[in-house]
Amino acid sequence: MTSKLALDAAVVARARELARRAGQPVVDLARGHTTVSVERAVLRLAGVTGADPDGIPWVNRLVDAVVDEVGLAHGVSLPVFDALAREGLAGGEVGPALTLLAQKAAAGSVGFAVPSGRAATAARSAARRATGAGLRLVDRRRAERERLVRRYGDPVRRPWIYLIVATGDIYEDIPQAQAAARAGADVIAVIRSTGQSLLDYVPEGATREGFAGTYATQENFRLMRAALDESSRELGRYVRLTNYASGLCMPEMAALAGLERLDMMLNDSMYGILFRDINPIRTFVDQRFSRQVHARAGIIINTGEDNYLTTADAVDEAHTVTVSQLLNEFFAHEAGLADWQLGLGHAFEINPDVPESFRLELAHALLARELFPEAPLKWMPPTKHMTGDVFRGNLLDGFFNLAGAMTGQGILLVGMMTEAVVTPWLSDRDIALQNVRYVLGAAGGLHEDFVPAPGGFIQQRASRVLDEAVGLLSRIADDTLLNAIAEGTFGIMKRPADRGKGLSGVAAHAEGYYNPATELLERDQVAAAGRGVAA
């Protein structure tokens, strides 16, 4: 890609090196810790399903029972598969056997211990086989997606049009999602019910009672994916599905998304840390595992840098978005994600009353495009400065759509003129989609022709933001990312590493810790890298 911003290649290289230096201690921390959600995700891959009469998943019951008896530091796989053998349940189908073991554990009729010697070897082998079967199912789901994309094709133009559907009722979401696809949406995002990110369990079954969103469950994933497959056949283009791998159950959501062939997942630790007060260590550990699963499943992640600009000023703090994008790139690559899977986030959130606001937006958007030329950047619409004036809001959304077309964004979230007024009606979505279709159709390949003036306003602004990002990354690398988060560097939210929700569910690895999913994911990631292919 020919540079339109005349960025200094040495400055860009330094920014990436500083991001690596700032991010590596967090990776090292994640490599040496586990969480209850990581362990539950492993057992979900091994086949544990269902919930007790109170709606608490059996996988939670099983992990809680193990933790109560032997702690978390060794992982749960060895104690669980050792108990499976001792209880005489190892001979049949693994998933139902593990679920039965969970039921026995909840009733207090089975004990757990960390095995040693031959018992440990046998448990390790059994855990590896069971988890490997789950990962092979994820592989089959990825192959299904690839076949369907070849059969039906991708949208003929970029950016992909990304539309949110969320009524609270999965059976209402489905017809709305299919109607949105017919109206031009390429990606359907089902946002989660308010507060689900703070639940330390994943609800079971199809749900009809969400609040400002629909609960993310495996069954809801399955139902919506099947409905959008029908739409793909009808429309002759593959319609993608997005949900959330964030909050306290990030690893489990990632595993369920892989098993049910979701195509994109919101996956960013910083959102949960900053805006849900989830413990930073818990979230970085969960993020690494979840991204390893996303890499295996061929899922595109969407990161949450746009959220910083809802609390911080979009001009003064623009460099924090760039810093976070560079850190997210490092964390994603380390976990095995390829560039085509990096839906790095940024947003059109500058106060429209600021002089030259559109030129500033173009500078920021083009900077992201040039720093990450192979990534399908996710461009987010205005929200902070929407006033309830729907005519002004529709105009702002049109300018947002134009900025996306001019700077070659990859994924464009449809803005709603009723943002900050009501949950959108179908008619609101129809008007918003008309706006997108008109702007993208009229602009066509405008990004090919749009070249800022050499040494002009846009080039100068982009270089200044990049320089400020390098300065901040240098300070973070010399101090630590955890301290930077604690000091309110991102989104002006201060989140210390020794506080926050979910900290009690974190444990440092003991000697002999074993996680069969991590073992298999990292082994195959290394093998793929050796062959020179994406994970």
C-alpha positions in Angstrom: 0.0 0.0 0.0 1.5 3.4 -1.0 1.5 5.8 1.9 -0.9 8.7 1.7 0.3 10.2 5.0 4.1 10.1 4.4 4.5 8.4 7.8 8.1 8.0 8.9 8.8 4.3 8.6 11.3 4.5 11.5 8.7 6.0 13.8 6.2 3.3 12.8 8.8 0.6 13.5 9.6 2.1 16.9 5.9 2.2 17.8 5.6 -1.5 17.1 8.8 -2.3 19.1 7.5 -0.3 22.0 4.2 -2.0 21.9 6.0 -5.4 22.0 8.0 -4.2 25.0 4.9 -2.9 26.8 2.9 -6.0 26.0 5.3 -8.8 26.6 5.1 -8.6 30.5 1.4 -9.0 30.2 1.8 -12.0 28.0 4.3 -13.5 30.5 1.7 -12.9 33.2 -1.0 -14.6 31.3 1.2 -17.6 30.5 1.7 -18.1 34.2 -1.8 -17.8 35.4 -5.2 -19.4 34.9 -8.8 -18.5 35.7 -12.0 -20.3 36.5 -13.3 -19.3 33.0 -10.3 -20.7 31.2 -10.8 -24.0 33.0 -14.5 -24.0 32.3 -13.7 -23.3 28.6 -11.5 -26.4 28.5 -14.2 -28.6 29.9 -16.7 -27.2 27.5 -14.4 -28.1 24.6 -14.2 -31.6 26.2 -18.0 -31.9 26.1 -19.6 -30.7 29.3 -23.1 -29.3 28.6 -26.3 -28.4 30.4 -27.4 -26.8 33.6 -28.9 -27.7 37.0 -32.5 -26.9 37.8 -31.5 -23.5 39.0 -29.9 -22.7 35.7 -26.3 -22.9 36.9 -24.3 -24.7 34.2 -22.9 -28.1 35.1 -19.4 -26.9 34.0 -19.6 -24.2 36.8 -20.6 -26.9 39.3 -17.8 -29.1 38.3 -15.1 -26.5 38.4 -16.3 -25.1 41.7 -16.2 -28.6 43.2 -12.6 -29.1 42.1 -11.5 -25.6 43.3 -13.1 -26.2 46.7 -11.1 -29.5 47.2 -7.8 -28.9 45.5 -7.7 -25.3 44.4 -7.2 -23.8 40.9 -3.4 -23.7 40.6 -3.0 -27.1 39.0 -5.9 -26.6 36.6 -9.0 -28.8 36.7 -8.2 -31.2 33.8 -6.1 -33.6 35.8 -8.4 -33.8 38.8 -11.5 -34.1 36.6 -10.2 -36.9 34.3 -8.6 -38.7 37.3 -12.0 -38.7 39.0 -13.7 -39.8 35.8 -11.5 -42.9 35.8 -11.9 -43.6 39.5 -15.7 -43.3 39.2 -15.7 -45.9 36.4 -17.1 -43.3 33.9 -14.2 -43.2 31.4 -15.4 -45.9 29.1 -18.3 -44.3 27.3 -18.9 -41.0 25.4 -16.8 -38.3 27.2 -19.2 -35.4 27.1 -22.1 -37.2 28.9 -19.7 -38.8 31.3 -18.2 -35.5 32.3 -21.7 -34.0 32.7 -22.7 -36.9 35.0 -19.5 -36.4 37.0 -20.5 -32.7 37.4 -23.8 -33.8 38.7 -22.2 -36.2 41.2 -19.8 -33.4 42.2 -22.7 -31.1 42.9 -24.3 -33.7 45.1 -21.1 -34.2 47.0 -20.7 -37.8 46.0 -17.3 -37.6 44.3 -14.0 -36.3 45.6 -11.1 -34.8 43.7 -7.3 -34.9 44.0 -4.3 -33.9 41.9 -3.1 -37.2 40.6 0.6 -38.2 40.3 2.6 -41.0 38.6 0.6 -43.3 36.3 -2.7 -41.8 37.3 -1.5 -38.4 36.2 -0.2 -39.8 32.9 -3.6 -41.5 32.2 -5.5 -38.4 33.2 -3.4 -36.2 31.0 -3.9 -38.5 28.0 -7.6 -38.6 28.5 -7.9 -34.9 28.9 -5.9 -34.3 25.7 -8.1 -36.7 23.7 -11.3 -35.2 24.9 -10.2 -31.6 24.4 -8.7 -32.5 21.0 -12.1 -33.8 19.9 -13.6 -30.4 20.8 -11.0 -28.6 18.8 -11.5 -30.8 15.8 -15.2 -29.8 15.9 -14.1 -26.2 15.9 -11.9 -27.1 12.8 -14.9 -28.6 11.1 -16.9 -25.5 11.7 -14.2 -23.3 10.3 -14.1 -25.5 7.2 -17.9 -25.2 6.9 -17.5 -21.4 6.8 -14.9 -21.6 4.1 -17.1 -23.9 2.0 -20.1 -21.6 2.4 -18.1 -18.5 1.5 -16.9 -20.2 -1.6 -20.4 -21.3 -2.5 -22.3 -18.0 -1.8 -19.5 -15.5 -2.0 -18.5 -12.5 0.0 -20.1 -9.0 -0.4 -18.9 -7.4 -3.6 -17.7 -4.3 -1.9 -16.0 -3.1 1.3 -16.5 -1.9 3.9 -18.8 -4.7 5.1 -22.1 -3.2 6.5 -22.4 -4.2 10.2 -25.8 -3.9 11.8 -26.9 -4.5 15.4 -30.0 -6.5 16.3 -31.0 -7.0 19.9 -34.6 -7.2 21.1 -34.0 -9.4 24.2 -35.8 -12.3 22.6 -33.9 -14.5 20.2 -37.0 -15.5 18.4 -37.7 -11.8 17.6 -34.0 -11.2 16.8 -34.1 -13.8 14.0 -36.7 -12.2 11.7 -35.2 -8.8 12.3 -31.7 -10.1 11.5 -33.0 -11.7 8.3 -34.8 -8.5 7.3 -31.6 -6.5 7.9 -29.6 -8.9 5.7 -32.2 -8.5 2.9 -31.8 -4.7 3.3 -28.1 -4.9 2.7 -26.4 -5.8 6.0 -23.4 -8.1 5.6 -22.7 -8.7 9.3 -25.4 -9.1 12.0 -24.3 -8.4 15.6 -26.5 -9.6 18.4 -25.6 -7.5 21.4 -25.8 -9.1 24.8 -28.3 -8.4 27.5 -27.3 -5.6 29.9 -25.0 -6.9 32.6 -24.2 -10.3 31.1 -20.5 -9.4 31.1 -20.6 -9.5 34.9 -22.2 -13.0 35.1 -19.6 -15.6 36.0 -21.5 -18.2 34.1 -22.9 -18.6 30.6 -26.7 -19.1 30.6 -28.2 -22.2 28.9 -30.7 -22.6 26.2 -32.8 -20.2 24.0 -33.7 -17.0 25.9 -36.5 -14.5 25.6 -36.0 -12.1 28.5 -32.9 -10.0 27.8 -32.6 -6.3 28.7 -31.4 -4.0 25.9 -29.9 -7.1 24.3 -30.2 -10.8 24.1 -28.4 -13.3 26.3 -25.4 -14.9 24.6 -25.9 -18.6 24.9 -24.8 -21.6 22.9 -28.3 -22.3 21.8 -28.9 -18.7 20.8 -25.7 -18.8 18.8 -26.9 -22.0 17.0 -30.3 -20.6 16.2 -29.1 -17.3 14.8 -26.3 -19.0 12.8 -28.9 -21.4 11.2 -31.2 -18.5 10.4 -28.4 -16.5 8.7 -27.4 -19.6 6.7 -30.9 -19.5 5.3 -30.4 -15.9 4.5 -27.1 -16.6 2.8 -28.7 -19.2 0.5 -31.5 -16.7 -0.3 -29.3 -13.8 -1.0 -26.4 -15.5 -2.6 -23.8 -14.0 -0.2 -22.4 -15.3 3.1 -24.0 -13.3 6.0 -21.7 -13.1 9.0 -22.7 -13.3 12.6 -21.1 -11.4 15.6 -21.4 -11.8 19.3 -19.3 -11.0 22.4 -16.3 -12.8 23.9 -15.8 -10.4 26.8 -16.5 -10.0 30.4 -16.0 -12.7 33.1 -16.7 -15.6 30.6 -14.5 -14.5 27.7 -12.8 -17.9 27.2 -16.1 -19.8 27.3 -17.8 -17.5 24.8 -14.8 -18.0 22.5 -15.1 -21.8 22.7 -18.9 -21.7 22.2 -18.5 -19.3 19.2 -16.0 -21.7 17.6 -18.3 -24.7 18.2 -21.3 -22.9 16.6 -19.4 -21.1 13.7 -19.7 -17.5 14.6 -17.7 -15.3 12.3 -16.7 -12.3 14.5 -16.5 -11.7 18.2 -16.1 -8.5 20.2 -12.9 -9.4 22.0 -11.0 -6.7 23.9 -9.8 -6.9 27.5 -9.7 -3.2 28.0 -13.4 -2.7 27.7 -14.1 -5.1 30.6 -11.3 -3.6 32.7 -12.3 0.1 32.1 -16.0 0.1 31.8 -17.1 -3.0 33.8 -14.4 -2.9 36.5 -13.3 -6.5 35.9 -9.9 -7.2 37.4 -7.1 -6.5 34.8 -5.1 -9.7 35.5 -8.3 -11.9 35.2 -9.1 -10.2 31.9 -5.7 -10.4 30.3 -5.4 -14.1 31.1 -8.9 -14.7 29.7 -8.1 -12.6 26.6 -5.0 -14.6 25.7 -6.8 -17.9 25.8 -9.9 -16.7 24.0 -7.8 -15.2 21.2 -6.0 -18.5 20.8 -9.4 -20.2 20.3 -10.5 -17.4 17.9 -7.3 -18.0 15.9 -8.1 -21.7 15.6 -11.7 -21.0 14.7 -10.9 -18.4 12.0 -12.9 -15.8 13.8 -12.4 -12.1 13.2 -12.0 -10.2 16.5 -13.4 -6.7 17.0 -11.5 -4.6 19.6 -13.0 -1.8 21.7 -10.8 1.3 21.2 -13.9 3.3 20.2 -15.2 3.1 23.8 -12.3 5.3 25.1 -13.7 8.2 23.2 -17.1 8.0 24.9 -15.4 9.1 28.1 -12.2 10.9 26.9 -11.9 13.7 24.4 -11.6 12.3 20.8 -9.0 14.9 19.8 -6.9 15.2 22.9 -6.8 11.4 23.5 -6.6 10.2 19.9 -3.1 8.8 20.5 -4.5 6.5 23.2 -6.6 4.8 20.5 -3.5 4.3 18.4 -1.5 2.9 21.4 -4.3 0.5 22.2 -4.5 -0.6 18.5 -0.8 -1.4 18.5 -1.0 -3.3 21.8 -4.0 -5.2 20.5 -2.1 -6.1 17.4 0.8 -7.4 19.4 -1.4 -9.4 21.8 -3.4 -10.8 18.8 -0.3 -11.9 16.9 1.2 -13.5 20.0 -2.0 -15.5 20.4 -1.9 -16.7 16.8 -4.3 -14.4 15.0 -3.5 -13.3 11.5 -3.8 -9.8 10.2 -7.1 -10.6 8.4 -8.6 -11.4 11.7 -7.8 -8.0 13.4 -10.9 -5.9 13.4 -9.2 -3.1 15.3 -11.6 -0.5 16.5 -11.8 3.2 16.1 -14.6 5.7 16.0 -16.0 8.9 14.6 -16.5 10.7 17.9 -15.0 14.2 17.6 -17.4 16.9 18.7 -18.9 18.2 15.4 -18.7 21.8 16.8 -14.9 21.5 16.8 -13.4 23.5 13.8 -12.1 21.2 11.1 -13.7 18.2 12.8 -14.2 16.2 9.6 -10.6 16.7 8.5 -9.5 15.5 12.0 -11.7 12.4 11.6 -10.2 11.7 8.2 -6.6 12.0 9.6 -7.4 9.6 12.5 -9.1 7.1 10.3 -6.4 7.2 7.6 -3.7 6.8 10.2 -5.3 3.6 11.4 -5.7 2.4 7.8 -2.0 2.9 7.1 -0.7 1.5 10.3 -2.7 -1.7 9.8 -3.0 -2.1 6.0 -4.1 -5.8 6.1 -6.5 -5.5 9.0 -10.3 -5.3 8.5 -10.6 -2.2 10.6 -13.9 -1.7 12.4 -15.1 1.9 12.0 -17.7 3.0 14.7 -20.4 5.7 14.3 -21.0 8.8 16.4 -22.7 8.2 19.7 -21.3 10.7 22.3 -22.5 13.8 20.4 -25.8 12.5 19.2 -28.4 14.9 20.7 -31.8 13.4 19.9 -32.2 15.6 16.8 -32.7 12.7 14.4 -32.2 14.9 11.3 -28.8 16.1 12.6 -28.0 12.5 13.6 -28.7 11.2 10.2 -26.5 13.9 8.7 -23.7 13.0 11.1 -24.0 9.3 10.2 -23.7 10.3 6.6 -20.4 12.1 7.2 -19.3 9.0 9.2 -20.1 6.7 6.3 -18.3 9.1 3.9 -15.2 9.0 6.1 -15.3 5.2 6.1 -15.5 5.2 2.3 -12.8 7.7 1.8 -10.3 5.9 4.1 -10.9 2.3 3.1 -12.3 0.9 6.3 -13.1 -2.8 6.4 -16.2 -3.0 8.7 -18.6 -0.2 9.0 -21.1 -0.3 11.9 -24.4 1.3 10.9 -25.1 4.5 12.8 -28.7 5.1 14.0 -30.3 8.6 14.0 -32.2 7.6 17.1 -29.0 6.9 19.1 -29.5 8.1 22.7 -33.3 8.3 22.1 -34.8 4.9 21.8 -33.8 1.3 21.0 -34.0 1.4 17.2 -37.2 0.4 15.4 -37.0 -1.6 12.1 -37.9 1.7 10.3 -34.9 3.4 12.0 -32.7 0.6 10.7 -34.1 0.9 7.2 -33.4 4.7 7.1 -29.9 4.1 8.4 -29.2 1.4 5.8 -30.5 3.7 3.1 -27.9 6.3 4.3 -25.1 3.7 4.1 -26.1 2.3 0.7 -26.3 5.8 -0.8 -23.0 7.0 0.5 -21.1 3.8 -0.3 -22.7 3.5 -3.7 -22.1 7.1 -4.6 -18.5 7.1 -3.2 -17.6 3.9 -5.0 -13.8 3.6 -5.0 -13.3 7.1 -3.6 -10.6 5.8 -1.2 -8.4 5.2 -4.3 -8.6 8.9 -5.3 -8.5 10.5 -1.9 -4.9 11.6 -1.2 -4.3 14.3 1.4 -2.2 17.3 0.4 1.6 16.7 1.0 2.5 18.4 4.2 -1.1 19.5 4.7 -3.4 19.5 7.6 -4.3 15.8 7.5 -0.7 14.6 7.1 0.5 16.8 9.9 -2.3 15.7 12.3 -1.7 12.0 11.6 2.0 12.4 12.3 1.4 14.3 15.5 -1.0 11.6 16.8 1.6 8.9 15.9 4.4 10.8 17.7 2.2 11.2 20.8 1.4 7.5 20.7 5.2 6.7 20.6 5.7 9.0 23.6 3.0 7.2 25.6 4.2 3.7 24.6 7.7 4.7 25.7 6.4 5.6 29.1 4.3 2.5 29.4 7.2 0.3 28.3 9.4 1.8 31.0 6.7 1.5 33.7 4.2 -1.3 32.8 0.9 -1.5 31.1 -0.8 -2.5 34.4 0.4 0.7 36.0 -0.8 2.7 33.0 -4.2 1.2 33.4 -4.2 1.9 37.1 -3.4 5.6 36.5 -6.3 6.2 34.1 -4.3 6.4 30.9 -7.1 4.9 28.8 -10.6 6.3 28.8 -9.7 8.3 32.0 -10.7 5.2 34.1 -8.4 4.1 36.9 -8.3 0.4 37.4 -5.7 -1.1 39.7 -4.5 -4.6 39.2 -5.2 -5.7 42.7 -8.9 -4.8 42.5 -11.9 -5.4 40.4 -14.5 -8.1 39.8 -13.3 -11.7 39.3 -9.9 -11.5 41.0 -10.8 -14.4 43.3 -11.1 -16.6 40.1 -7.4 -16.1 39.2 -4.5 -18.4 40.2 -0.8 -18.6 39.5 0.3 -21.9 38.0 1.6 -24.4 40.4 4.4 -26.8 39.3 2.7 -29.4 37.2 -0.2 -27.2 36.0 -1.8 -28.8 33.0 -4.2 -27.4 30.4 -4.7 -29.7 27.4 -6.4 -27.0 25.2 -3.5 -24.6 25.6 -1.1 -27.4 24.9 -2.9 -28.3 21.7 -3.5 -24.8 20.5 0.1 -23.7 21.0 1.5 -26.9 19.4 -0.6 -26.4 16.3 0.1 -22.6 16.3 3.8 -23.4 16.2 3.3 -26.0 13.5 1.3 -23.6 11.4 3.9 -20.9 11.8 6.6 -23.4 10.7 4.6 -24.0 7.5 4.2 -20.3 6.9 0.4 -20.3 7.1 -2.1 -18.5 9.3 -3.2 -20.3 12.5 
